[in-house]
Amino acid sequence: MKKKCILLILLCFFVSNSKAEIVYIDINFILKNSNIGKSLNNYMDKIQNENFEKYKKIENKLIEKEKSLLAQQNILDNNEFQKRLKMLSSEIQKFRSDKKTSIEKLNNLRIKKTKEILSILNPILTDYVDKNSFSIVMPKKNIIVGKKNLDITSQIINLINENNIEIKF
């Protein structure tokens, strides 16, 4: 952390001597509020809701099976009960494994599509910086205090939205 602060102070010192302008951008805000970011979030929410419903139904069925098995515990032979209990346990383990795999796939898809959006954003941002002669663009999360007029987030969102960029899901 100390090294970052010293580097930032030195960077600001050298840039301030050369009359260069530093601006900042909020990437997370862009990913949430640009049209392409909103479409990704809507798509991911849709898949997440579908998975939730799917796994909720399976979970309810497993709970019913467990209740049924427990109700039959006194009626069934101990060996038969243990056999059915073992089968139910393996079904529960498979359910948990499938659910975990589904969540991991969803997270990997989100990461992959976010990287695609960032790769689309990079040339737009580079072109904007070149046209406006900015020296440095810093992420907003690394800025403690800054003038509002140095925040170029809304301009970049407008450029992305004007280009009507789409990603296939």
C-alpha positions, 0 to 999 in steps of 0.5 A: 500500500505504501508503494502505491501511495508513493508511486501515485504521489510521484506520478502526480508530481511529474504529471503536474509539472508537464501540464497533463490532465488526469481523469478518472472512470468508474468501470463498475458503474459503466458495467451496471448502467450502460446498455450493454452492461444492463443487457448482460445483467438482465441476462444473468439475472434471468438465468439465475432466477431460472436456476433458482426455481429449478433447484428449489423444486428439486430441493422441495422434492428431496424434502418430501422424500425425506419426510416420507422416509422418516414417516416409514421408518418404524414400518420398514425393515432396518436394512430397507430403511438404511438402503433407502436412506443411503439412496436419498443421501446420494441424491442429496449429494448429487443435488448439491454438486449439480447446484454448485456446478451450476453456480460456478458455470454462471459465475464463469459466464459472467466473468467471460462476458464482462471481459468481452465488454471490457475488450469492447470498452478499451478501444472506445476509451482509448479513442476518447482519451486520444481525442481529448488529450488526456495523459492518464485515466485512473480507476475511480476506486483508487481516487480518494478525492477528485474534482467531479469534472475529471470523471469521464464515466458518463461520457464513456457510457454515452459513447458506448450507448451511441455505438449500439454494441451488442454481445451474443449470450 
